[in-house]
Amino acid sequence: MKNENHTLKFFVYGTLKSGEGNHRVAGTPDKIEEAFVVGNLRVAGIPFVEIPENNRLNLGTTSVEKDSSLLKKAGKLKGTDHFFEMAEYSIVSGQIFTYTGTEEYLKGVTDRLDSLEGYNPNGKNRMGYSRVVTLTTDGTPVFIYNSLGYGQEPVGKPMEIVTF
């Protein structure tokens, strides 16, 4: 339903964080919180995060209603200790951007972020990203732009907190 409000949450790091160069693309989130995810931060000119395969729950879609529903379903997984594949991964520091609004408003937010990250839910992704649902270390379901790594060495050691 177009007039119904939905909520989407994005975990951001690097240039999308509050005060950084690409933050303007994110618009004005309703809420910004500090958070952590399990993943490998890599840098190849720009920072990117690789989320462990077992921690990627779903791919983002072109539907705000579907994406909002994916986050709600993922939220029911809170407290499942078996979820995190952590042994070879760092803890990446970033921020959660929370947006609440109509489908039209959230589609605009998602389209801007997808465009910046080169993500196309219906086709080829120009920068190798996919928008996936994962849980933060405190169990909050979020979308994150996940990269496949491209052979770059991770920044930090396993279980070390890293930031960019």
C-alpha positions as CSV (number, residue, x, y, z in Angstrom):
1,M,0.0,0.0,0.0
2,K,1.5,3.3,-1.1
3,N,0.2,5.5,1.8
4,E,1.3,3.0,4.6
5,N,4.5,3.8,6.4
6,H,7.3,1.3,6.4
7,T,10.7,1.3,8.1
8,L,14.1,0.5,6.5
9,K,17.4,0.3,8.2
10,F,20.8,0.5,6.5
11,F,24.2,-0.2,8.1
12,V,26.7,2.3,6.6
13,Y,30.4,2.8,6.9
14,G,33.1,4.8,5.2
15,T,32.0,7.8,3.1
16,L,28.2,7.3,3.8
17,K,28.6,7.9,7.6
18,S,27.3,11.1,9.1
19,G,29.7,14.0,8.3
20,E,31.5,12.1,5.5
21,G,31.6,13.0,1.8
22,N,28.7,10.9,0.5
23,H,26.4,11.3,3.5
24,R,24.3,13.8,1.5
25,V,23.2,10.9,-0.8
26,A,21.7,9.3,2.2
27,G,19.4,12.3,2.8
28,T,18.2,12.8,6.4
29,P,17.6,9.6,8.3
30,D,15.1,9.7,11.1
31,K,17.7,8.1,13.4
32,I,21.4,7.5,13.4
33,E,23.0,5.0,15.8
34,E,26.5,3.6,16.2
35,A,26.6,-0.1,15.5
36,F,28.8,-3.1,14.6
37,V,28.6,-6.0,12.1
38,V,30.7,-9.1,11.6
39,G,32.6,-8.8,8.4
40,N,35.8,-8.1,6.7
41,L,36.5,-4.4,5.9
42,R,38.7,-4.1,2.8
43,V,40.0,-1.0,1.0
44,A,40.7,-0.8,-2.7
45,G,40.5,3.0,-3.2
46,I,37.2,2.9,-1.4
47,P,36.2,0.9,1.7
48,F,33.9,-2.1,1.3
49,V,32.7,-4.9,3.6
50,E,32.4,-8.6,3.0
51,I,29.7,-10.2,5.2
52,P,30.2,-13.9,5.9
53,E,28.0,-16.0,3.7
54,N,26.1,-17.6,6.6
55,N,25.3,-14.1,7.9
56,R,23.6,-12.9,4.6
57,L,19.9,-13.5,5.0
58,N,18.3,-12.1,1.9
59,L,18.9,-9.9,-1.1
60,G,17.3,-6.5,-1.2
61,T,14.5,-6.1,-3.8
62,T,12.9,-3.3,-5.8
63,S,9.9,-3.3,-3.4
64,V,9.9,-1.2,-0.3
65,E,7.1,-3.3,1.2
66,K,9.0,-6.6,0.6
67,D,12.3,-5.1,1.9
68,S,10.5,-3.8,5.1
69,S,9.0,-7.3,5.6
70,L,12.5,-8.9,5.2
71,L,13.8,-6.7,8.0
72,K,10.9,-7.6,10.2
73,K,11.4,-11.3,9.6
74,A,15.1,-11.1,10.3
75,G,14.3,-9.3,13.6
76,K,12.7,-12.5,14.8
77,L,16.2,-14.2,14.7
78,K,17.5,-12.1,17.6
79,G,19.3,-14.2,20.2
80,T,20.2,-17.0,17.8
81,D,23.9,-17.4,18.7
82,H,24.5,-19.9,15.9
83,F,23.8,-17.1,13.4
84,F,27.2,-15.4,13.5
85,E,30.1,-17.0,11.6
86,M,32.8,-15.0,13.3
87,A,36.1,-16.9,13.5
88,E,37.8,-15.4,10.5
89,Y,36.1,-12.0,10.5
90,S,36.6,-8.6,12.1
91,I,33.9,-6.5,13.8
92,V,33.2,-3.5,11.5
93,S,32.2,-0.2,13.1
94,G,29.6,1.9,11.4
95,Q,26.2,3.5,11.8
96,I,22.6,2.4,11.4
97,F,20.5,4.9,9.4
98,T,16.8,4.4,10.1
99,Y,14.2,5.7,7.7
100,T,10.4,5.7,8.2
101,G,7.9,6.8,5.6
102,T,5.7,6.0,2.6
103,E,6.7,3.6,-0.1
104,E,7.4,6.5,-2.5
105,Y,9.8,8.2,0.0
106,L,11.6,5.0,0.9
107,K,11.9,4.0,-2.7
108,G,13.7,7.3,-3.3
109,V,16.1,6.7,-0.4
110,T,16.8,3.1,-1.6
111,D,17.3,4.2,-5.2
112,R,19.8,6.8,-4.3
113,L,21.8,4.5,-2.1
114,D,21.6,1.6,-4.7
115,S,22.8,4.0,-7.4
116,L,25.8,5.2,-5.3
117,E,26.8,1.6,-4.5
118,G,26.2,0.4,-8.1
119,Y,23.6,-2.1,-7.0
120,N,20.8,-3.1,-9.3
121,P,18.3,-5.6,-7.9
122,N,17.3,-6.6,-11.4
123,G,20.5,-6.9,-13.2
124,K,24.3,-6.4,-13.4
125,N,25.9,-4.7,-10.4
126,R,28.6,-2.4,-11.6
127,M,30.7,-2.5,-8.5
128,G,30.2,-6.1,-7.3
129,Y,27.9,-5.2,-4.4
130,S,24.7,-6.8,-3.4
131,R,22.3,-5.3,-0.8
132,V,21.8,-8.0,1.8
133,V,20.0,-8.3,5.1
134,T,22.3,-9.1,8.1
135,L,22.1,-8.6,11.8
136,T,24.3,-6.2,13.7
137,T,26.2,-7.6,16.7
138,D,23.3,-6.6,19.0
139,G,20.8,-8.4,16.7
140,T,19.3,-5.4,14.8
141,P,18.3,-6.4,11.3
142,V,19.8,-4.1,8.7
143,F,20.5,-3.8,5.0
144,I,24.2,-3.5,4.1
145,Y,26.0,-3.3,0.7
146,N,28.1,-6.5,0.7
147,S,31.1,-6.9,-1.5
148,L,32.7,-10.1,-2.6
149,G,36.2,-8.9,-1.7
150,Y,38.1,-8.9,-5.0
151,G,41.2,-10.5,-3.4
152,Q,42.0,-7.5,-1.2
153,E,43.4,-8.3,2.2
154,P,41.1,-7.5,5.1
155,V,41.9,-4.5,7.3
156,G,42.4,-5.8,10.9
157,K,42.7,-9.2,12.4
158,P,39.9,-11.7,13.2
159,M,37.6,-10.4,16.0
160,E,39.3,-7.0,16.0
161,I,37.1,-3.9,15.8
162,V,37.9,-1.9,12.6
163,T,36.6,1.4,11.3
164,F,37.1,3.5,8.2
